Amino acid sequence: MHWDHRVGRRLKLRDLHILLAVTQAGSMAKAAKGLAISQPAVSRAIADMEHTLGVPLFDRSSQGIEPTQYGRALLKRGIAVFDELKQGVQDIEHLTDPTAGELRIASASGLSEGVVLAVINRLFRKYPRVVFHVVPCGPPAMYDELRERRVEFGFARKPEPAPEEDMAAESLFEDSLAVVVGMRNPWLRRRKIDLAELVNEPWTWPAPGTGLDLLVVDAFRASGLEPPRATVYADAINMRTRLAATGRFLAVVPASMMKFSTSHTSIKMLPVELPTTRRQIGIITLRNRTLSPLARIFIECAREVAKPLTKRF
C-alpha cells in the first residue's frame, strides 16, 4: 500500500473513532446511536476504509459484526494512536499546570499498601490537585490493562521468567514475605522464632493456588516442614491484617508493606524467616509507549522511595 496517496490522505482520525465505536458496540446501528450520527454515515465510513485498505475490516452475520484479523490489526494501532493523542493533551495540561492531572496505576494489593501508598503520600504533598486511580491487579491481568491503555504502568513482583515480549520490567527492590501478628500476641515476646514452632498456629494467607499461597507452601517445604492449612484463606490483605490485629492469627503479608507504611500500628512482624519467598519488585510498562509527565514523576519518586530498601531485603 502506498501510504501517501492511498492511505495517508484518506484515512482520518474520525474513521478510526468510528471503527473503535463499531467494535465496542457490536453493530453499526448501536455505534451510530452512540456517536450521534446516522447509520448510513457509519456504514459509509467503514466501507470507505475497507476500499482504501483493500481488505475487509468486519465479518457480518445475523448475530452482529466482529472485526477480522485486518480489523483487529488496525484497532490495535488505533487504540495506540488515541492513547498517544490523549497523552499529548495531558502533556499540554501538565505544561500549563504541573500541579494537576490524573494518573492511572495498576498494583498488586500488597504493594498498594506499601510502595504505591508511600509514593502517593509523598507526591500528594507536592501536587495536591493530582487524582490517582489505583487499579488492583497483578500479572497477567495487569498486562491486559496496559495493552488496552487503561493504566500507564503497574507495580508487581517481577515474573519469572521475564515478562511477555511487549512488556518491560524495571527492578525496584527485593521483597520477601513476612509473618505479622497483633500487638497482644504472645509470640512477640520472643526475639527469634523457628518456623517449625508456628506450624500449629491459626494462619491466614491468600487462596490456594495463588502466587502467594505457592510461595508460603514452598517456604514450609524448604524448611523441611509439611505445610499447614490456613485457618482463613483471604486474598484481601486488609482482612488478613485485621485478623492478625485480633491477636489470634498469624498473617502473611509482603515485608515491604510493613517497611513503607506507618498505618499498620496494630500489627508487628515476627522474627521468623519464610525462606525462598524473596522476589524482585518491579515497575511494569508497555514497550514503546510514551509515558505522561505525571507517570514519569511517579516512577522517579518510586525509585527514590525504594532506594533505602535495596540494602535491607
DOGU-377675 format. One record per residue: y, z, x of N, C-alpha, C, O in turn. Coordinates in steps of 0.1 Angstrom, whole numbers. Example, Ala and Ser with C-alpha at 12.3 -4.5 7.8 and 13.67 -1.06 7.14 Angstrom:
BEGIN
      nv      nw      nu     cav     caw     cau      cv      cw      cu      ov      ow      ou
     -57      78     132     -45      78     123     -33      78     132     -33      85     142
     -22      71     128     -11      71     137       0      79     129      11      80     134
This chain:
BEGIN
      nv      nw      nu     cav     caw     cau      cv      cw      cu      ov      ow      ou
     -12       0       8       0       0       0      12       0       9      14       8      18
      22      -9       6      34      -9      13      44       1       7      48      -1      -4
      47      11      15      54      23       9      68      19       4      71      22      -7
      76      12      12      90       9       9      91       1      -4      99       4     -13
      84     -10      -5      86     -19     -16      77     -16     -28      82     -18     -39
      65     -11     -26      56     -10     -37      56       4     -43      55       6     -55
      58      14     -35      57      28     -39      70      35     -38      75      41     -48
      76      35     -26      88      43     -24      99      41     -33     107      51     -36
     101      29     -38     112      26     -47     109      27     -62     118      27     -70
      96      30     -64      92      30     -78      87      44     -83      90      48     -94
      81      51     -74      76      64     -77      87      75     -76      92      77     -65
      90      82     -87     101      91     -88      95     105     -90      84     107     -94
     104     115     -87     101     129     -89      97     131    -104      89     139    -107
     105     125    -113     102     126    -127      88     122    -131      81     128    -139
      83     111    -124      69     107    -126      59     118    -122      49     120    -129
      62     124    -110      53     134    -106      53     146    -115      43     153    -118
      65     149    -121      66     160    -130      58     157    -143      51     166    -148
      59     145    -147      51     141    -159      36     142    -156      28     146    -164
      32     137    -144      18     138    -140      13     152    -140       2     155    -145
      20     162    -135      17     176    -135      16     181    -149       6     188    -153
      25     178    -158      26     182    -171      14     178    -179       8     185    -187
      10     165    -177      -2     159    -185     -14     166    -180     -23     169    -189
     -16     168    -167     -28     175    -162     -29     189    -168     -40     193    -172
     -18     197    -168     -18     210    -172     -21     211    -187     -28     220    -192
     -15     201    -195     -16     202    -210     -30     196    -214     -35     200    -225
     -36     187    -207     -48     181    -211     -47     169    -220     -57     164    -225
     -35     166    -224     -32     155    -233     -18     150    -231      -9     158    -228
     -16     137    -234      -2     132    -233       7     137    -244      19     139    -242
       1     139    -256       9     144    -267      14     158    -265      26     161    -267
       5     167    -260       9     181    -257      20     181    -245      29     189    -245
      18     172    -235      27     171    -224      41     167    -229      51     172    -225
      41     157    -238      53     152    -243      61     163    -250      73     164    -249
      53     171    -258      60     181    -266      66     192    -256      77     197    -258
      58     195    -246      63     205    -236      75     200    -228      83     208    -224
      75     187    -226      86     181    -218      98     177    -227     109     174    -222
      96     178    -240     107     175    -250     111     160    -248     122     156    -249
     100     151    -246     103     137    -246      92     131    -255      83     138    -260
      93     118    -258      84     111    -267      71     108    -260      70     107    -248
      60     108    -268      47     105    -262      46      91    -256      40      89    -245
      53      80    -262      53      67    -256      59      68    -242      55      60    -233
      69      76    -240      76      77    -227      66      83    -217      66      79    -205
      58      93    -221      48      98    -212      38      88    -208      34      86    -197
      33      81    -218      22      71    -216      28      60    -207      20      55    -198
      40      56    -209      46      45    -201      47      50    -186      45      42    -177
      51      62    -184      53      67    -171      40      68    -163      39      64    -152
      29      72    -170      16      73    -164      11      58    -161       6      56    -150
      13      49    -171       8      35    -169      16      29    -157      10      21    -150
      29      32    -156      37      26    -145      32      31    -132      31      23    -122
      29      44    -131      23      50    -118      10      43    -115       8      40    -103
       1      42    -125     -12      35    -122     -10      21    -118     -17      16    -109
       0      14    -124       2       0    -119       8       0    -105       4      -9     -97
      17       9    -102      23       9     -89      13      12     -78      13       6     -68
       4      22     -81      -6      26     -71     -18      17     -71     -26      17     -61
     -21      11     -82     -32       2     -83     -46       9     -85     -56       4     -83
     -45      22     -90     -57      29     -93     -55      37    -106     -44      40    -109
     -66      41    -113     -65      49    -125     -62      64    -121     -69      69    -112
     -53      70    -127     -50      84    -124     -57      94    -134     -59     106    -130
     -61      89    -146     -68      98    -155     -80      91    -161     -80      78    -163
     -90      98    -165    -101      94    -173     -98      98    -187     -96     110    -190
     -99      89    -197     -96      92    -210    -109      93    -218    -118      86    -216
    -110     103    -227    -121     105    -236    -116     111    -249    -105     115    -250
    -126     113    -258    -122     119    -271    -119     133    -270    -112     139    -278
    -123     140    -259    -120     154    -256    -107     156    -249    -102     167    -248
    -101     145    -245     -88     146    -238     -88     138    -225     -95     128    -224
     -80     142    -216     -79     134    -203     -81     144    -191     -77     155    -192
     -87     138    -181     -89     146    -168     -85     137    -157     -87     125    -157
     -78     143    -147     -74     134    -135     -86     129    -128     -96     136    -126
     -85     116    -123     -96     110    -115     -94     116    -101     -85     124     -98
    -103     111     -92    -101     115     -78     -88     111     -72     -82     118     -63
     -83      99     -77     -70      95     -72     -59     104     -78     -49     107     -71
     -60     107     -91     -51     116     -97     -50     129     -90     -39     135     -88
     -62     135     -87     -62     148     -80     -56     147     -66     -49     157     -62
     -58     136     -59     -52     135     -46     -36     135     -47     -29     141     -39
     -31     127     -57     -17     127     -59     -11     140     -64       0     145     -60
     -19     147     -73     -15     160     -77     -14     170     -66      -4     178     -66
     -23     170     -57     -23     179     -46     -10     178     -38      -4     188     -34
      -6     165     -35       6     163     -28      18     166     -36      29     170     -31
      17     163     -49      28     165     -58      32     180     -59      43     184     -59
      21     189     -60      24     203     -60      31     207     -47      40     215     -48
      27     202     -36      34     205     -23      48     200     -23      57     207     -18
      51     188     -29      65     183     -30      74     193     -38      84     196     -33
      69     197     -49      77     206     -58      79     219     -51      89     226     -53
      68     224     -44      69     236     -37      80     236     -26      88     245     -25
      80     225     -19      90     223      -8     104     222     -14     113     228      -8
     106     216     -25     119     215     -32     123     229     -36     135     233     -34
     114     236     -42     117     250     -46     121     258     -34     131     266     -35
     114     257     -23     117     264     -11     131     260      -6     138     268      -1
     134     247      -7     147     242      -3     158     249     -11     169     253      -5
     156     250     -24     166     257     -32     168     271     -29     179     277     -28
     156     278     -26     156     292     -22     163     294      -9     170     303      -6
     161     284       1     168     284      13     183     284      12     190     291      18
     188     275       3     202     274       0     207     287      -6     218     292      -2
     199     293     -16     203     306     -22     204     317     -11     213     325     -11
     194     316      -2     194     327       9     206     325      18     212     335      23
     210     312      21     221     310      30     234     314      24     243     319      30
     235     312      10     247     316       3     247     331       1     258     337       0
     235     337      -1     235     352      -4     221     357       2     211     358      -5
     221     361      15     208     365      21     203     378      16     192     382      20
     210     385       7     206     398       2     198     397     -11     193     407     -17
     197     384     -16     190     382     -29     178     373     -28     177     366     -18
     170     372     -38     159     362     -38     146     369     -43     146     381     -47
     136     361     -44     123     366     -48     112     362     -38     113     351     -32
     102     370     -37      91     367     -27      78     371     -34      76     382     -39
      68     362     -33      55     364     -39      45     366     -28      43     357     -19
      38     377     -28      28     381     -17      15     384     -24      14     390     -34
       4     380     -17      -9     384     -21     -14     395     -11     -11     394       0
     -22     404     -17     -26     415      -8     -38     422     -14     -39     424     -26
     -48     425      -5     -59     434      -9     -53     447     -13     -43     451      -7
     -60     454     -22     -54     467     -27     -51     477     -17     -41     483     -17
     -60     479      -7     -58     490       3     -46     487      11     -39     496      15
     -43     474      14     -32     470      22     -19     471      14      -8     473      20
     -20     469       1      -8     470      -7      -3     485      -7       9     487      -7
     -12     494      -5      -8     508      -5      -4     512      10       1     523      12
      -6     503      19      -4     506      33       7     498      39      19     501      37
       4     488      47      13     480      54      23     473      45      35     472      48
      19     467      34      28     460      25      38     469      19      50     466      18
      34     481      14      43     491       9      53     495      19      65     497      16
      48     497      32      57     501      42      68     491      45      80     494      47
      64     478      45      74     467      48      84     466      36      96     465      38
      79     467      24      88     466      12      98     478      13     110     476      10
      93     490      16     103     501      16     113     499      27     125     503      25
     110     493      38     120     491      49     129     480      45     141     482      47
     124     469      39     133     458      36     142     461      24     153     456      23
     137     469      14     145     473       2     158     480       6     168     478       0
     158     488      17     170     494      21     180     485      26     192     487      25
     176     473      32     185     463      37     188     453      27     199     448      26
     178     449      18     180     439       8     177     444      -6     166     441     -11
     185     453     -12     182     460     -24     181     450     -36     175     454     -47
     186     438     -35     185     429     -47     173     420     -46     171     412     -56
     165     420     -36     154     412     -35     143     417     -44     141     429     -46
     136     407     -51     125     410     -60     112     407     -53     110     395     -49
     103     416     -52      90     414     -46      79     413     -57      78     422     -65
      71     403     -57      59     402     -65      46     403     -57      44     395     -48
      39     414     -59      26     416     -51      15     413     -60      12     420     -70
       7     403     -56      -5     399     -64     -17     405     -58     -20     402     -46
     -24     413     -65     -36     420     -60     -48     411     -59     -54     407     -69
     -52     407     -47     -64     398     -45     -67     397     -30     -58     399     -22
     -79     394     -27     -83     391     -13     -90     378     -13     -93     372     -23
     -94     373      -1    -102     361       0    -115     363      -8    -121     373      -8
    -120     352     -14    -114     338     -14    -104     335     -25     -98     325     -25
    -102     345     -34     -92     342     -45     -78     340     -39     -70     333     -44
     -75     347     -28     -62     345     -21     -60     331     -17     -49     326     -18
     -71     324     -13     -69     310      -8     -64     301     -20     -56     293     -18
     -70     304     -32     -66     296     -43     -51     299     -47     -44     289     -50
     -47     311     -46     -33     315     -48     -24     307     -38     -13     303     -42
     -28     307     -26     -20     300     -16     -19     285     -18      -9     278     -17
     -31     279     -21     -32     264     -23     -23     260     -35     -17     249     -35
     -23     268     -45     -15     265     -57      -1     269     -56       7     268     -66
       3     274     -44      17     278     -42      22     289     -51      34     290     -54
      13     297     -56      17     309     -64      21     320     -56      28     329     -61
      17     321     -43      22     331     -33      25     324     -20      20     312     -18
      33     330     -12      37     324       1      27     327      12      25     319      21
      22     339      12      13     344      22       5     356      17       9     361       6
      -5     360      24     -13     372      20     -16     381      31     -16     377      43
     -20     393      28     -25     403      38     -39     406      34     -43     409      23
     -48     405      44     -62     407      42     -69     410      55     -64     407      66
     -81     415      54     -90     416      66     -93     402      70     -97     394      61
     -92     399      83     -94     385      87    -109     382      85    -118     389      89
    -111     371      78    -125     367      75    -133     363      88    -127     358      97
    -145     366      88    -154     363      99    -166     355      93    -173     360      85
    -168     342      98    -160     335     108    -146     332     104    -141     338      94
    -139     323     111    -125     320     108    -123     315      94    -132     310      88
    -110     317      89    -107     312      75    -109     297      74    -111     290      83
    -109     293      61    -111     278      58    -100     270      66     -90     275      69
    -104     257      67     -96     248      76     -81     247      73     -73     246      82
     -78     248      60     -64     247      56     -56     260      56     -45     261      52
     -63     271      61     -57     284      62     -55     288      76     -63     284      85
     -44     295      79     -41     301      92     -41     316      91     -36     321      81
     -46     323     101     -46     338     101     -40     343     114     -44     339     125
     -30     352     113     -24     359     124     -28     374     124     -26     381     114
     -34     378     135     -38     392     135     -26     401     137     -16     399     144
     -26     412     129     -15     422     130     -20     435     137     -13     440     146
     -31     440     133     -36     452     139     -51     454     135     -56     447     126
     -58     463     142     -72     466     139     -72     478     130     -66     488     133
     -80     477     119     -81     488     109     -96     492     108    -105     485     112
     -98     504     103    -111     509     101    -111     516      87    -100     518      81
    -123     520      82    -124     528      70    -123     542      74    -128     547      84
    -118     550      65    -117     565      67    -122     572      54    -122     566      43
    -126     584      57    -130     593      46    -119     603      43    -114     610      52
    -115     604      30    -104     613      27    -109     622      16    -118     619       8
    -103     634      16    -106     645       6     -93     652       2     -83     650       8
     -95     660      -9     -83     667     -14     -80     679      -4     -89     683       4
     -68     684      -5     -64     695       4     -72     708       2     -71     716      11
     -79     709      -9     -87     722     -11    -101     720      -7    -109     729      -8
    -105     708      -2    -119     706       1    -123     714      14    -115     713      24
    -134     721      13    -137     730      25    -140     722      37    -140     728      48
    -144     709      37    -147     702      49    -134     700      58    -136     697      70
    -122     702      52    -110     701      60    -109     712      71    -101     711      80
    -117     723      69    -117     734      79    -123     730      92    -121     736     102
    -131     719      92    -139     715     104    -130     706     113    -123     697     107
    -131     707     126    -124     698     135    -132     686     138    -126     676     142
    -145     686     136    -153     674     139    -165     675     129    -171     685     127
    -169     663     124    -179     663     114    -188     651     117    -183     640     121
    -201     653     116    -211     642     118    -213     636     104    -214     643      94
    -214     623     104    -216     616      91    -229     621      84    -229     621      72
    -239     624      92    -251     629      85    -249     641      77    -257     644      67
    -239     649      80    -236     661      72    -231     659      58    -231     667      50
    -226     646      56    -219     643      44    -228     635      34    -223     631      24
    -240     632      38    -248     623      30    -250     627      16    -249     619       7
    -251     640      14    -254     645       0    -241     649      -8    -242     655     -18
    -230     646      -2    -217     649      -9    -215     639     -20    -220     628     -19
    -206     642     -30    -203     632     -40    -192     622     -34    -181     626     -31
    -196     609     -34    -188     599     -28    -182     590     -38    -187     589     -50
    -171     584     -35    -166     573     -43    -161     562     -33    -153     564     -24
    -165     549     -36    -161     537     -29    -163     525     -38    -168     527     -49
    -159     513     -33    -159     501     -42    -173     498     -47    -183     502     -41
    -174     489     -57    -186     485     -63    -196     479     -54    -193     473     -44
    -209     481     -57    -220     475     -49    -218     460     -47    -215     453     -57
    -220     455     -35    -219     441     -32    -206     436     -28    -204     425     -22
    -195     444     -29    -182     441     -25    -181     442      -9    -190     449      -3
    -171     436      -3    -170     437      11    -169     451      17    -176     454      27
    -161     460      10    -160     474      15    -173     481      13    -177     490      21
    -180     479       2    -193     485       0    -203     482      11    -210     491      16
    -203     469      15    -212     465      25    -209     471      39    -218     475      46
    -196     473      41    -191     480      53    -196     494      54    -200     499      64
    -195     501      42    -199     515      41    -214     517      44    -218     525      51
    -221     508      37    -236     508      38    -240     506      53    -249     513      58
    -233     496      59    -236     493      73    -233     505      82    -240     507      92
    -222     512      79    -218     524      87    -229     535      87    -232     540      97
    -235     537      75    -245     547      74    -257     543      82    -263     550      90
    -261     530      81    -273     525      87    -271     525     103    -280     527     110
    -259     522     107    -256     522     121    -257     536     127    -259     537     139
    -256     546     119    -257     560     123    -271     565     121    -274     577     123
    -280     556     118    -294     559     116    -297     567     103    -307     574     102
    -289     565      93    -290     572      80    -293     562      69    -288     550      69
    -300     567      59    -302     559      47    -289     561      38    -285     572      35
    -283     549      35    -270     550      27    -272     557      14    -281     553       6
    -264     567      11    -265     573      -3    -258     564     -13    -251     555     -10
    -261     567     -26    -255     561     -37    -241     569     -39    -241     581     -39
    -231     561     -42    -218     567     -45    -220     574     -59    -227     569     -68
    -213     585     -61    -213     591     -75    -204     582     -84    -207     581     -96
    -193     577     -79    -184     569     -86    -181     556     -78    -175     557     -67
    -184     545     -84    -181     532     -78    -168     527     -85    -167     525     -97
    -157     526     -77    -144     522     -82    -137     513     -73    -134     516     -61
    -133     501     -78    -126     492     -70    -111     496     -69    -104     493     -59
    -106     502     -79     -92     507     -79     -90     518     -69     -96     529     -71
     -82     515     -59     -80     525     -48     -73     538     -53     -76     549     -48
     -64     536     -63     -57     548     -68     -67     557     -76     -65     570     -76
     -77     552     -82     -87     560     -88     -95     568     -78     -98     580     -80
     -99     561     -67    -106     568     -56     -98     580     -50    -103     590     -47
     -85     577     -47     -77     587     -41     -74     599     -51     -74     610     -47
     -74     596     -64     -72     607     -74     -85     615     -75     -84     628     -76
     -96     609     -74    -109     616     -74    -109     625     -62    -114     637     -62
    -105     620     -50    -105     628     -38     -96     640     -39     -99     651     -35
     -84     638     -46     -74     648     -47     -79     660     -55     -74     671     -54
     -90     658     -63     -95     669     -71    -102     680     -62    -104     691     -66
    -105     675     -50    -111     685     -41    -127     684     -41    -133     690     -33
    -132     676     -50    -147     675     -51    -153     663     -45    -164     663     -40
    -145     651     -44    -151     639     -40    -146     635     -26    -135     639     -21
    -155     628     -19    -152     621      -6    -149     606     -10    -158     600     -15
    -137     602      -6    -133     588     -10    -132     580       3    -127     585      13
    -136     567       2    -135     558      13    -123     549      11    -122     542       1
    -113     549      21    -101     541      20     -98     535      33    -104     539      43
     -90     524      34     -86     519      47     -78     530      55     -69     536      49
     -81     532      68     -73     542      75     -59     539      76     -50     548      77
     -55     526      77     -41     523      78     -33     527      66     -21     530      67
     -39     528      54     -32     533      42     -27     547      45     -16     551      40
     -34     555      51     -30     569      54     -20     570      65     -11     579      66
     -20     560      74     -11     560      85       3     554      81      13     560      85
       3     544      72      16     538      68      22     546      57      35     548      57
      15     551      47      20     557      35      23     572      37      15     579      43
      34     576      31      37     591      31      36     596      17      39     608      14
      31     588       7      30     592      -7      17     599     -10      15     605     -20
       7     599      -1      -6     605      -3      -7     619       2     -15     622      11
       2     628      -3       3     641       3      -8     650      -3     -10     661       2
     -16     646     -13     -26     654     -19     -40     652     -13     -50     658     -16
     -41     642      -3     -53     640       3     -51     639      19     -40     637      23
     -62     640      26     -62     640      40     -75     634      46     -85     636      40
     -73     628      58     -85     622      64     -94     633      70     -89     642      76
    -107     631      69    -117     640      75    -119     634      90    -119     622      92
    -122     643      99    -125     639     113    -139     634     114    -148     640     121
    -142     623     107    -156     618     108    -154     603     109    -145     596     103
    -163     597     117    -162     582     120    -172     574     111    -183     578     109
    -167     563     106    -175     553      99    -177     542     109    -168     533     109
    -187     542     117    -188     531     128    -190     518     121    -195     516     110
    -187     508     129    -189     493     125    -179     489     114    -181     478     109
    -169     497     111    -160     493     100    -147     488     105    -138     484      97
    -145     487     118    -133     482     123    -132     467     121    -141     459     124
    -120     462     116    -118     448     113    -103     445     116     -94     454     115
    -100     433     120     -87     428     122     -80     426     108     -86     420     100
     -68     431     107     -60     429      95     -50     417      99     -43     418     109
     -49     407      90     -41     396      93     -32     391      82     -34     395      71
     -23     383      86     -14     376      76     -20     362      74     -22     354      84
     -24     358      62     -30     346      58     -19     336      53     -13     340      43
     -18     324      58      -9     314      53     -16     301      51     -26     299      57
      -9     292      44     -14     279      42      -8     270      53       4     270      55
     -17     263      60     -13     255      71      -3     244      66      -4     239      55
       7     241      74      17     231      72      26     233      60      31     224      54
      26     246      56      36     249      45      48     256      51      47     265      59
      60     252      47      72     257      52      75     271      44      76     271      32
      76     281      52      78     294      46      93     296      43     102     291      51
      97     303      33     111     306      29     116     316      39     109     323      46
     130     317      40     136     327      49     131     341      46     129     349      55
     130     344      33     126     358      30     111     360      34     108     371      39
     103     350      33      89     352      38      89     354      53      81     363      58
      97     347      60      98     349      75     103     362      79      98     369      88
     113     367      71     118     381      74     108     391      71     106     401      79
     100     389      60      90     399      57      79     399      68      75     410      72
      75     388      72      64     387      82      69     393      95      61     400     102
      81     391      99      86     396     111      87     412     110      84     419     120
      91     416      98      92     431      96      77     437      97      75     448     102
      68     430      91      54     434      92      49     436     106      42     445     109
      53     426     115      49     427     129      55     440     135      48     446     143
      67     443     132      74     454     138      67     467     133      65     477     140
      64     468     120      58     479     114      44     482     119      40     493     122
      37     471     122      23     472     126      22     475     142      11     479     146
      33     472     149      32     473     163      26     486     169      18     486     177
      31     498     163      25     511     168      10     512     166       3     519     173
       5     505     156      -9     507     152     -18     499     161     -30     501     161
     -13     489     169     -21     481     177     -28     490     188     -38     485     194
     -23     502     191     -29     510     201     -36     522     195     -43     530     202
     -35     524     181     -41     536     175     -55     534     171     -63     542     172
     -58     522     165     -71     520     159     -80     513     168     -92     511     165
